[in-house]
Amino acid sequence: MLISRLERLGLGILTQSCPPELVDRVVGDAGRKEKRRRLLSARFTVYFVLAMCLFPQADYLEVLRLMKAGESTLRP
């Protein structure tokens, strides 16, 4: 199953394809730089949306569970 492959990768494939520095720069260029520290960072939200697009058959909670495994690379 596709989800189990993602689980084994720990979502590292997203951070390889779109490095955190690139995501931060794009968020800043779009004028959406964070003004306050929030529970979900802008970086995490971008990776979450990308993961949801890659795996549309998974529900939000499943995608979040998979992202939790690779969270250290997604949060500054």
PDB file of N, CA, C and O in Angstrom:
ATOM      1  N   MET A   1       0.844  -1.191   0.000  1.00  0.00           N
ATOM      2  CA  MET A   1       0.000   0.000   0.000  1.00  0.00           C
ATOM      3  C   MET A   1       0.886   1.251   0.000  1.00  0.00           C
ATOM      4  O   MET A   1       1.968   1.251   0.587  1.00  0.00           O
ATOM      5  N   LEU A   2       0.426   2.298  -0.653  1.00  0.00           N
ATOM      6  CA  LEU A   2       1.170   3.531  -0.797  1.00  0.00           C
ATOM      7  C   LEU A   2       1.452   4.209   0.540  1.00  0.00           C
ATOM      8  O   LEU A   2       2.546   4.735   0.745  1.00  0.00           O
ATOM      9  N   ILE A   3       0.487   4.203   1.445  1.00  0.00           N
ATOM     10  CA  ILE A   3       0.652   4.856   2.746  1.00  0.00           C
ATOM     11  C   ILE A   3       1.783   4.192   3.533  1.00  0.00           C
ATOM     12  O   ILE A   3       2.588   4.887   4.154  1.00  0.00           O
ATOM     13  N   SER A   4       1.854   2.886   3.517  1.00  0.00           N
ATOM     14  CA  SER A   4       2.911   2.224   4.282  1.00  0.00           C
ATOM     15  C   SER A   4       4.290   2.571   3.726  1.00  0.00           C
ATOM     16  O   SER A   4       5.264   2.614   4.479  1.00  0.00           O
ATOM     17  N   ARG A   5       4.386   2.817   2.430  1.00  0.00           N
ATOM     18  CA  ARG A   5       5.669   3.264   1.862  1.00  0.00           C
ATOM     19  C   ARG A   5       6.044   4.632   2.414  1.00  0.00           C
ATOM     20  O   ARG A   5       7.195   4.861   2.783  1.00  0.00           O
ATOM     21  N   LEU A   6       5.077   5.538   2.470  1.00  0.00           N
ATOM     22  CA  LEU A   6       5.320   6.854   3.031  1.00  0.00           C
ATOM     23  C   LEU A   6       5.735   6.747   4.491  1.00  0.00           C
ATOM     24  O   LEU A   6       6.635   7.454   4.944  1.00  0.00           O
ATOM     25  N   GLU A   7       5.077   5.865   5.215  1.00  0.00           N
ATOM     26  CA  GLU A   7       5.394   5.680   6.624  1.00  0.00           C
ATOM     27  C   GLU A   7       6.841   5.237   6.790  1.00  0.00           C
ATOM     28  O   GLU A   7       7.537   5.718   7.684  1.00  0.00           O
ATOM     29  N   ARG A   8       7.298   4.328   5.940  1.00  0.00           N
ATOM     30  CA  ARG A   8       8.686   3.862   6.015  1.00  0.00           C
ATOM     31  C   ARG A   8       9.667   4.978   5.672  1.00  0.00           C
ATOM     32  O   ARG A   8      10.763   5.031   6.230  1.00  0.00           O
ATOM     33  N   LEU A   9       9.290   5.854   4.776  1.00  0.00           N
ATOM     34  CA  LEU A   9      10.165   6.970   4.413  1.00  0.00           C
ATOM     35  C   LEU A   9      10.193   8.045   5.493  1.00  0.00           C
ATOM     36  O   LEU A   9      11.125   8.847   5.548  1.00  0.00           O
ATOM     37  N   GLY A  10       9.182   8.063   6.345  1.00  0.00           N
ATOM     38  CA  GLY A  10       9.119   9.083   7.391  1.00  0.00           C
ATOM     39  C   GLY A  10       8.972  10.483   6.829  1.00  0.00           C
ATOM     40  O   GLY A  10       9.391  11.455   7.458  1.00  0.00           O
ATOM     41  N   LEU A  11       8.377  10.595   5.644  1.00  0.00           N
ATOM     42  CA  LEU A  11       8.181  11.860   4.949  1.00  0.00           C
ATOM     43  C   LEU A  11       9.490  12.564   4.604  1.00  0.00           C
ATOM     44  O   LEU A  11       9.481  13.738   4.235  1.00  0.00           O
ATOM     45  N   GLY A  12      10.595  11.871   4.718  1.00  0.00           N
ATOM     46  CA  GLY A  12      11.875  12.453   4.345  1.00  0.00           C
ATOM     47  C   GLY A  12      11.933  12.829   2.884  1.00  0.00           C
ATOM     48  O   GLY A  12      12.698  13.709   2.489  1.00  0.00           O
ATOM     49  N   ILE A  13      11.127  12.166   2.084  1.00  0.00           N
ATOM     50  CA  ILE A  13      11.118  12.468   0.655  1.00  0.00           C
ATOM     51  C   ILE A  13      10.652  13.895   0.398  1.00  0.00           C
ATOM     52  O   ILE A  13      11.127  14.540  -0.537  1.00  0.00           O
ATOM     53  N   LEU A  14       9.734  14.393   1.208  1.00  0.00           N
ATOM     54  CA  LEU A  14       9.278  15.773   1.032  1.00  0.00           C
ATOM     55  C   LEU A  14      10.374  16.767   1.375  1.00  0.00           C
ATOM     56  O   LEU A  14      10.554  17.760   0.670  1.00  0.00           O
ATOM     57  N   THR A  15      11.100  16.513   2.438  1.00  0.00           N
ATOM     58  CA  THR A  15      12.156  17.445   2.830  1.00  0.00           C
ATOM     59  C   THR A  15      13.352  17.365   1.896  1.00  0.00           C
ATOM     60  O   THR A  15      14.136  18.311   1.818  1.00  0.00           O
ATOM     61  N   GLN A  16      13.506  16.249   1.184  1.00  0.00           N
ATOM     62  CA  GLN A  16      14.568  16.161   0.173  1.00  0.00           C
ATOM     63  C   GLN A  16      14.152  16.933  -1.077  1.00  0.00           C
ATOM     64  O   GLN A  16      14.964  17.644  -1.669  1.00  0.00           O
ATOM     65  N   SER A  17      12.894  16.795  -1.476  1.00  0.00           N
ATOM     66  CA  SER A  17      12.400  17.467  -2.678  1.00  0.00           C
ATOM     67  C   SER A  17      12.238  18.964  -2.463  1.00  0.00           C
ATOM     68  O   SER A  17      12.541  19.764  -3.348  1.00  0.00           O
ATOM     69  N   CYS A  18      11.762  19.333  -1.294  1.00  0.00           N
ATOM     70  CA  CYS A  18      11.531  20.733  -0.932  1.00  0.00           C
ATOM     71  C   CYS A  18      12.228  21.001   0.389  1.00  0.00           C
ATOM     72  O   CYS A  18      11.613  20.870   1.447  1.00  0.00           O
ATOM     73  N   PRO A  19      13.505  21.375   0.347  1.00  0.00           N
ATOM     74  CA  PRO A  19      14.243  21.608   1.597  1.00  0.00           C
ATOM     75  C   PRO A  19      13.578  22.687   2.457  1.00  0.00           C
ATOM     76  O   PRO A  19      12.957  23.607   1.924  1.00  0.00           O
ATOM     77  N   PRO A  20      13.705  22.579   3.771  1.00  0.00           N
ATOM     78  CA  PRO A  20      13.083  23.561   4.667  1.00  0.00           C
ATOM     79  C   PRO A  20      13.460  25.005   4.342  1.00  0.00           C
ATOM     80  O   PRO A  20      12.629  25.903   4.481  1.00  0.00           O
ATOM     81  N   GLU A  21      14.697  25.239   3.910  1.00  0.00           N
ATOM     82  CA  GLU A  21      15.125  26.599   3.568  1.00  0.00           C
ATOM     83  C   GLU A  21      14.319  27.146   2.387  1.00  0.00           C
ATOM     84  O   GLU A  21      13.961  28.324   2.366  1.00  0.00           O
ATOM     85  N   LEU A  22      14.038  26.290   1.412  1.00  0.00           N
ATOM     86  CA  LEU A  22      13.241  26.690   0.260  1.00  0.00           C
ATOM     87  C   LEU A  22      11.811  27.019   0.680  1.00  0.00           C
ATOM     88  O   LEU A  22      11.251  28.029   0.253  1.00  0.00           O
ATOM     89  N   VAL A  23      11.227  26.172   1.512  1.00  0.00           N
ATOM     90  CA  VAL A  23       9.859  26.403   1.984  1.00  0.00           C
ATOM     91  C   VAL A  23       9.791  27.724   2.754  1.00  0.00           C
ATOM     92  O   VAL A  23       8.870  28.515   2.548  1.00  0.00           O
ATOM     93  N   ASP A  24      10.754  27.963   3.632  1.00  0.00           N
ATOM     94  CA  ASP A  24      10.772  29.207   4.407  1.00  0.00           C
ATOM     95  C   ASP A  24      10.894  30.423   3.491  1.00  0.00           C
ATOM     96  O   ASP A  24      10.234  31.438   3.712  1.00  0.00           O
ATOM     97  N   ARG A  25      11.743  30.319   2.458  1.00  0.00           N
ATOM     98  CA  ARG A  25      11.930  31.436   1.530  1.00  0.00           C
ATOM     99  C   ARG A  25      10.653  31.716   0.741  1.00  0.00           C
ATOM    100  O   ARG A  25      10.280  32.874   0.557  1.00  0.00           O
ATOM    101  N   VAL A  26       9.983  30.665   0.276  1.00  0.00           N
ATOM    102  CA  VAL A  26       8.746  30.838  -0.492  1.00  0.00           C
ATOM    103  C   VAL A  26       7.645  31.437   0.383  1.00  0.00           C
ATOM    104  O   VAL A  26       6.907  32.318  -0.060  1.00  0.00           O
ATOM    105  N   VAL A  27       7.536  30.967   1.607  1.00  0.00           N
ATOM    106  CA  VAL A  27       6.543  31.533   2.533  1.00  0.00           C
ATOM    107  C   VAL A  27       6.835  33.016   2.763  1.00  0.00           C
ATOM    108  O   VAL A  27       5.920  33.839   2.770  1.00  0.00           O
ATOM    109  N   GLY A  28       8.103  33.350   2.948  1.00  0.00           N
ATOM    110  CA  GLY A  28       8.482  34.751   3.138  1.00  0.00           C
ATOM    111  C   GLY A  28       8.214  35.594   1.907  1.00  0.00           C
ATOM    112  O   GLY A  28       7.706  36.710   2.015  1.00  0.00           O
ATOM    113  N   ASP A  29       8.555  35.064   0.725  1.00  0.00           N
ATOM    114  CA  ASP A  29       8.327  35.793  -0.530  1.00  0.00           C
ATOM    115  C   ASP A  29       6.838  36.029  -0.781  1.00  0.00           C
ATOM    116  O   ASP A  29       6.457  37.018  -1.408  1.00  0.00           O
ATOM    117  N   ALA A  30       6.011  35.126  -0.294  1.00  0.00           N
ATOM    118  CA  ALA A  30       4.560  35.275  -0.462  1.00  0.00           C
ATOM    119  C   ALA A  30       3.967  36.261   0.545  1.00  0.00           C
ATOM    120  O   ALA A  30       2.768  36.540   0.519  1.00  0.00           O
ATOM    121  N   GLY A  31       4.809  36.780   1.423  1.00  0.00           N
ATOM    122  CA  GLY A  31       4.333  37.738   2.420  1.00  0.00           C
ATOM    123  C   GLY A  31       3.566  37.084   3.556  1.00  0.00           C
ATOM    124  O   GLY A  31       2.749  37.733   4.209  1.00  0.00           O
ATOM    125  N   ARG A  32       3.820  35.817   3.795  1.00  0.00           N
ATOM    126  CA  ARG A  32       3.109  35.081   4.831  1.00  0.00           C
ATOM    127  C   ARG A  32       4.027  34.637   5.960  1.00  0.00           C
ATOM    128  O   ARG A  32       3.767  33.639   6.632  1.00  0.00           O
ATOM    129  N   LYS A  33       5.105  35.391   6.161  1.00  0.00           N
ATOM    130  CA  LYS A  33       6.033  35.070   7.238  1.00  0.00           C
ATOM    131  C   LYS A  33       5.309  35.179   8.579  1.00  0.00           C
ATOM    132  O   LYS A  33       4.471  36.058   8.779  1.00  0.00           O
ATOM    133  N   GLU A  34       5.645  34.283   9.477  1.00  0.00           N
ATOM    134  CA  GLU A  34       4.954  34.242  10.769  1.00  0.00           C
ATOM    135  C   GLU A  34       5.295  35.463  11.615  1.00  0.00           C
ATOM    136  O   GLU A  34       6.454  35.864  11.722  1.00  0.00           O
ATOM    137  N   LYS A  35       4.263  36.039  12.208  1.00  0.00           N
ATOM    138  CA  LYS A  35       4.448  37.168  13.103  1.00  0.00           C
ATOM    139  C   LYS A  35       4.479  36.706  14.557  1.00  0.00           C
ATOM    140  O   LYS A  35       5.073  37.351  15.421  1.00  0.00           O
ATOM    141  N   ARG A  36       3.825  35.574  14.804  1.00  0.00           N
ATOM    142  CA  ARG A  36       3.780  34.988  16.154  1.00  0.00           C
ATOM    143  C   ARG A  36       4.097  33.513  16.057  1.00  0.00           C
ATOM    144  O   ARG A  36       3.943  32.899  15.002  1.00  0.00           O
ATOM    145  N   ARG A  37       4.535  32.957  17.151  1.00  0.00           N
ATOM    146  CA  ARG A  37       4.787  31.513  17.209  1.00  0.00           C
ATOM    147  C   ARG A  37       3.454  30.814  17.434  1.00  0.00           C
ATOM    148  O   ARG A  37       2.733  31.126  18.381  1.00  0.00           O
ATOM    149  N   ARG A  38       3.135  29.878  16.570  1.00  0.00           N
ATOM    150  CA  ARG A  38       1.868  29.158  16.633  1.00  0.00           C
ATOM    151  C   ARG A  38       2.119  27.674  16.826  1.00  0.00           C
ATOM    152  O   ARG A  38       3.248  27.196  16.711  1.00  0.00           O
ATOM    153  N   LEU A  39       1.046  26.958  17.121  1.00  0.00           N
ATOM    154  CA  LEU A  39       1.133  25.518  17.317  1.00  0.00           C
ATOM    155  C   LEU A  39       1.648  24.824  16.055  1.00  0.00           C
ATOM    156  O   LEU A  39       2.517  23.956  16.133  1.00  0.00           O
ATOM    157  N   LEU A  40       1.114  25.206  14.900  1.00  0.00           N
ATOM    158  CA  LEU A  40       1.576  24.657  13.620  1.00  0.00           C
ATOM    159  C   LEU A  40       2.300  25.757  12.862  1.00  0.00           C
ATOM    160  O   LEU A  40       1.711  26.784  12.524  1.00  0.00           O
ATOM    161  N   SER A  41       3.575  25.536  12.599  1.00  0.00           N
ATOM    162  CA  SER A  41       4.360  26.537  11.881  1.00  0.00           C
ATOM    163  C   SER A  41       3.940  26.589  10.419  1.00  0.00           C
ATOM    164  O   SER A  41       3.296  25.669   9.916  1.00  0.00           O
ATOM    165  N   ALA A  42       4.307  27.666   9.744  1.00  0.00           N
ATOM    166  CA  ALA A  42       4.021  27.791   8.319  1.00  0.00           C
ATOM    167  C   ALA A  42       4.711  26.672   7.551  1.00  0.00           C
ATOM    168  O   ALA A  42       4.142  26.111   6.615  1.00  0.00           O
ATOM    169  N   ARG A  43       5.921  26.354   7.944  1.00  0.00           N
ATOM    170  CA  ARG A  43       6.668  25.274   7.293  1.00  0.00           C
ATOM    171  C   ARG A  43       5.921  23.944   7.415  1.00  0.00           C
ATOM    172  O   ARG A  43       5.751  23.227   6.429  1.00  0.00           O
ATOM    173  N   PHE A  44       5.484  23.627   8.618  1.00  0.00           N
ATOM    174  CA  PHE A  44       4.757  22.375   8.837  1.00  0.00           C
ATOM    175  C   PHE A  44       3.482  22.343   8.003  1.00  0.00           C
ATOM    176  O   PHE A  44       3.130  21.307   7.437  1.00  0.00           O
ATOM    177  N   THR A  45       2.790  23.476   7.928  1.00  0.00           N
ATOM    178  CA  THR A  45       1.543  23.548   7.171  1.00  0.00           C
ATOM    179  C   THR A  45       1.788  23.299   5.684  1.00  0.00           C
ATOM    180  O   THR A  45       0.998  22.613   5.036  1.00  0.00           O
ATOM    181  N   VAL A  46       2.874  23.847   5.137  1.00  0.00           N
ATOM    182  CA  VAL A  46       3.205  23.610   3.727  1.00  0.00           C
ATOM    183  C   VAL A  46       3.446  22.126   3.490  1.00  0.00           C
ATOM    184  O   VAL A  46       2.915  21.560   2.534  1.00  0.00           O
ATOM    185  N   TYR A  47       4.237  21.491   4.343  1.00  0.00           N
ATOM    186  CA  TYR A  47       4.502  20.064   4.185  1.00  0.00           C
ATOM    187  C   TYR A  47       3.219  19.232   4.366  1.00  0.00           C
ATOM    188  O   TYR A  47       3.038  18.216   3.695  1.00  0.00           O
ATOM    189  N   PHE A  48       2.352  19.658   5.253  1.00  0.00           N
ATOM    190  CA  PHE A  48       1.082  18.957   5.461  1.00  0.00           C
ATOM    191  C   PHE A  48       0.224  19.002   4.197  1.00  0.00           C
ATOM    192  O   PHE A  48      -0.336  17.984   3.790  1.00  0.00           O
ATOM    193  N   VAL A  49       0.121  20.180   3.576  1.00  0.00           N
ATOM    194  CA  VAL A  49      -0.657  20.313   2.347  1.00  0.00           C
ATOM    195  C   VAL A  49      -0.038  19.469   1.232  1.00  0.00           C
ATOM    196  O   VAL A  49      -0.764  18.817   0.482  1.00  0.00           O
ATOM    197  N   LEU A  50       1.288  19.473   1.115  1.00  0.00           N
ATOM    198  CA  LEU A  50       1.951  18.644   0.104  1.00  0.00           C
ATOM    199  C   LEU A  50       1.666  17.165   0.336  1.00  0.00           C
ATOM    200  O   LEU A  50       1.394  16.427  -0.611  1.00  0.00           O
ATOM    201  N   ALA A  51       1.728  16.734   1.588  1.00  0.00           N
ATOM    202  CA  ALA A  51       1.461  15.327   1.908  1.00  0.00           C
ATOM    203  C   ALA A  51       0.014  14.958   1.597  1.00  0.00           C
ATOM    204  O   ALA A  51      -0.258  13.861   1.108  1.00  0.00           O
ATOM    205  N   MET A  52      -0.916  15.873   1.879  1.00  0.00           N
ATOM    206  CA  MET A  52      -2.319  15.595   1.566  1.00  0.00           C
ATOM    207  C   MET A  52      -2.517  15.468   0.058  1.00  0.00           C
ATOM    208  O   MET A  52      -3.323  14.652  -0.390  1.00  0.00           O
ATOM    209  N   CYS A  53      -1.794  16.264  -0.731  1.00  0.00           N
ATOM    210  CA  CYS A  53      -1.901  16.169  -2.188  1.00  0.00           C
ATOM    211  C   CYS A  53      -1.298  14.868  -2.706  1.00  0.00           C
ATOM    212  O   CYS A  53      -1.807  14.282  -3.662  1.00  0.00           O
ATOM    213  N   LEU A  54      -0.231  14.423  -2.088  1.00  0.00           N
ATOM    214  CA  LEU A  54       0.406  13.182  -2.519  1.00  0.00           C
ATOM    215  C   LEU A  54      -0.434  11.954  -2.187  1.00  0.00           C
ATOM    216  O   LEU A  54      -0.391  10.953  -2.902  1.00  0.00           O
ATOM    217  N   PHE A  55      -1.196  12.035  -1.101  1.00  0.00           N
ATOM    218  CA  PHE A  55      -1.975  10.890  -0.631  1.00  0.00           C
ATOM    219  C   PHE A  55      -3.426  11.283  -0.374  1.00  0.00           C
ATOM    220  O   PHE A  55      -3.862  11.335   0.777  1.00  0.00           O
ATOM    221  N   PRO A  56      -4.172  11.560  -1.436  1.00  0.00           N
ATOM    222  CA  PRO A  56      -5.562  12.020  -1.259  1.00  0.00           C
ATOM    223  C   PRO A  56      -6.480  10.963  -0.652  1.00  0.00           C
ATOM    224  O   PRO A  56      -7.543  11.303  -0.133  1.00  0.00           O
ATOM    225  N   GLN A  57      -6.096   9.695  -0.707  1.00  0.00           N
ATOM    226  CA  GLN A  57      -6.958   8.645  -0.147  1.00  0.00           C
ATOM    227  C   GLN A  57      -6.858   8.582   1.385  1.00  0.00           C
ATOM    228  O   GLN A  57      -7.691   7.946   2.032  1.00  0.00           O
ATOM    229  N   ALA A  58      -5.864   9.226   1.956  1.00  0.00           N
ATOM    230  CA  ALA A  58      -5.693   9.217   3.412  1.00  0.00           C
ATOM    231  C   ALA A  58      -6.460  10.380   4.033  1.00  0.00           C
ATOM    232  O   ALA A  58      -6.556  11.456   3.444  1.00  0.00           O
ATOM    233  N   ASP A  59      -7.004  10.153   5.226  1.00  0.00           N
ATOM    234  CA  ASP A  59      -7.683  11.253   5.898  1.00  0.00           C
ATOM    235  C   ASP A  59      -6.649  12.143   6.599  1.00  0.00           C
ATOM    236  O   ASP A  59      -5.479  11.780   6.719  1.00  0.00           O
ATOM    237  N   TYR A  60      -7.102  13.307   7.055  1.00  0.00           N
ATOM    238  CA  TYR A  60      -6.201  14.285   7.665  1.00  0.00           C
ATOM    239  C   TYR A  60      -5.430  13.702   8.845  1.00  0.00           C
ATOM    240  O   TYR A  60      -4.227  13.925   8.979  1.00  0.00           O
ATOM    241  N   LEU A  61      -6.121  12.963   9.691  1.00  0.00           N
ATOM    242  CA  LEU A  61      -5.469  12.421  10.886  1.00  0.00           C
ATOM    243  C   LEU A  61      -4.385  11.413  10.531  1.00  0.00           C
ATOM    244  O   LEU A  61      -3.354  11.353  11.202  1.00  0.00           O
ATOM    245  N   GLU A  62      -4.604  10.623   9.490  1.00  0.00           N
ATOM    246  CA  GLU A  62      -3.589   9.670   9.053  1.00  0.00           C
ATOM    247  C   GLU A  62      -2.358  10.401   8.523  1.00  0.00           C
ATOM    248  O   GLU A  62      -1.228  10.009   8.816  1.00  0.00           O
ATOM    249  N   VAL A  63      -2.568  11.449   7.753  1.00  0.00           N
ATOM    250  CA  VAL A  63      -1.446  12.233   7.239  1.00  0.00           C
ATOM    251  C   VAL A  63      -0.691  12.888   8.397  1.00  0.00           C
ATOM    252  O   VAL A  63       0.540  12.896   8.406  1.00  0.00           O
ATOM    253  N   LEU A  64      -1.413  13.433   9.367  1.00  0.00           N
ATOM    254  CA  LEU A  64      -0.750  14.023  10.538  1.00  0.00           C
ATOM    255  C   LEU A  64       0.035  12.987  11.327  1.00  0.00           C
ATOM    256  O   LEU A  64       1.129  13.275  11.813  1.00  0.00           O
ATOM    257  N   ARG A  65      -0.516  11.780  11.460  1.00  0.00           N
ATOM    258  CA  ARG A  65       0.200  10.719  12.167  1.00  0.00           C
ATOM    259  C   ARG A  65       1.506  10.387  11.457  1.00  0.00           C
ATOM    260  O   ARG A  65       2.538  10.202  12.101  1.00  0.00           O
ATOM    261  N   LEU A  66       1.459  10.314  10.144  1.00  0.00           N
ATOM    262  CA  LEU A  66       2.670  10.026   9.377  1.00  0.00           C
ATOM    263  C   LEU A  66       3.682  11.161   9.489  1.00  0.00           C
ATOM    264  O   LEU A  66       4.889  10.924   9.551  1.00  0.00           O
ATOM    265  N   MET A  67       3.193  12.371   9.514  1.00  0.00           N
ATOM    266  CA  MET A  67       4.094  13.516   9.626  1.00  0.00           C
ATOM    267  C   MET A  67       4.722  13.599  11.008  1.00  0.00           C
ATOM    268  O   MET A  67       5.849  14.074  11.150  1.00  0.00           O
ATOM    269  N   LYS A  68       4.019  13.152  12.006  1.00  0.00           N
ATOM    270  CA  LYS A  68       4.537  13.182  13.376  1.00  0.00           C
ATOM    271  C   LYS A  68       5.841  12.397  13.471  1.00  0.00           C
ATOM    272  O   LYS A  68       6.735  12.758  14.237  1.00  0.00           O
ATOM    273  N   ALA A  69       5.947  11.326  12.694  1.00  0.00           N
ATOM    274  CA  ALA A  69       7.161  10.495  12.707  1.00  0.00           C
ATOM    275  C   ALA A  69       8.363  11.287  12.202  1.00  0.00           C
ATOM    276  O   ALA A  69       9.481  11.055  12.662  1.00  0.00           O
ATOM    277  N   GLY A  70       8.162  12.217  11.267  1.00  0.00           N
ATOM    278  CA  GLY A  70       9.275  12.979  10.734  1.00  0.00           C
ATOM    279  C   GLY A  70       9.279  14.424  11.187  1.00  0.00           C
ATOM    280  O   GLY A  70       9.883  15.280  10.540  1.00  0.00           O
ATOM    281  N   GLU A  71       8.613  14.701  12.288  1.00  0.00           N
ATOM    282  CA  GLU A  71       8.411  16.077  12.727  1.00  0.00           C
ATOM    283  C   GLU A  71       9.696  16.840  12.987  1.00  0.00           C
ATOM    284  O   GLU A  71       9.733  18.045  12.742  1.00  0.00           O
ATOM    285  N   SER A  72      10.738  16.209  13.466  1.00  0.00           N
ATOM    286  CA  SER A  72      11.962  16.937  13.807  1.00  0.00           C
ATOM    287  C   SER A  72      12.561  17.633  12.585  1.00  0.00           C
ATOM    288  O   SER A  72      13.232  18.654  12.735  1.00  0.00           O
ATOM    289  N   THR A  73      12.337  17.111  11.390  1.00  0.00           N
ATOM    290  CA  THR A  73      12.866  17.762  10.201  1.00  0.00           C
ATOM    291  C   THR A  73      11.922  18.809   9.661  1.00  0.00           C
ATOM    292  O   THR A  73      12.322  19.609   8.815  1.00  0.00           O
ATOM    293  N   LEU A  74      10.675  18.836  10.120  1.00  0.00           N
ATOM    294  CA  LEU A  74       9.699  19.765   9.598  1.00  0.00           C
ATOM    295  C   LEU A  74       9.554  21.013  10.442  1.00  0.00           C
ATOM    296  O   LEU A  74       9.029  22.017   9.961  1.00  0.00           O
ATOM    297  N   ARG A  75       9.999  20.980  11.673  1.00  0.00           N
ATOM    298  CA  ARG A  75       9.882  22.150  12.558  1.00  0.00           C
ATOM    299  C   ARG A  75      11.243  22.784  12.753  1.00  0.00           C
ATOM    300  O   ARG A  75      12.247  22.083  12.885  1.00  0.00           O
ATOM    301  N   PRO A  76      11.282  24.114  12.771  1.00  0.00           N
ATOM    302  CA  PRO A  76      12.582  24.783  13.012  1.00  0.00           C
ATOM    303  C   PRO A  76      13.059  24.565  14.425  1.00  0.00           C
ATOM    304  O   PRO A  76      14.126  25.052  14.798  1.00  0.00           O
TER     305      PRO A  76
END
